[in-house]
């Protein structure tokens, strides 16, 4: 139980049983961030390890901004190196695929280390945290003004990812452009990130109401 003024009782990840009671022996995993640390997503790898992502700079004292790997016992894997700086808000994992590659989405205020010209809001990492150099992440554009026929206010956004059985990946989100070409809400890419022409055509509506 956390008492007033007892910051030592706070933690960002815990485990409960089917009745909601804390599981005994689960480590007191704590994240640090200048304001409010947050773990947004947790994904399991085939190795039994876990990937956590969110808004944090450190996990149990190990510097790993926005994304970290946990061992099977939920201790921090210090061999994993985050590709992000401590700047910006939060990062989320959308997928850990069949090759244990890590697909992440992030906002426009997030910066990748040594990647100042990185345009996409999606990134794919290898299991050690390094960028997958065999993958060119698509750039997704949504519009938040005007009409569907004459949109205004373009914004570079992220997209969700689903792995398909044939080794390709389905992209989904609010976008209507990928790499400058029109794609409405759904698309399909090869493993290297190239968009498959003609895939998902006719699978989305011709008209949509703009949020806001």
VENJOUR-V869022 format. One record per residue. PHI is phi in whole degrees, 0 to 359 (999 if undefined). Layout:
BEGIN
phi = <PHI/PHI>
END
This chain:
BEGIN
phi = <999/272/261/302/82/259/291/292/276/275/208/261/216/219/234/235/273/296/261/92/274/301/280/296/89/290/297/277/285/239/247/238/199/306/244/224/287/211/261/267/224/223/233/267/264/294/282/90/274/231/248/247/216/167/237/205/256/225/231/49/86/267/287/206/302/75/212/212/250/250/291/300/269/72/278/283/273/279/277/279/243/292/273/258/276/279/289/85/270/231/237/231/273/261/197/247/275/293/256/62/277/250/260/235/239/203/276/291/266/267/240/270/298/60/229/293/258/288/263/286/263/242/213/241/250/278/292/266/99/281/293/285/287/269/233/254/289/294/255/253/239/243/236/239/202/73/243/298/283/228/285/226/57/291/218/284/234/259/225/284/226/232/278/263/291/266/89/262/225/264/256/216/165/268/288/231/220/230/53/87/255/286/217/261/73/229/201/225/233/286/298/274/101/288/287/274/296/90/289/71/295/80/266/232/290/283/237/207/266/284/294/78>
END
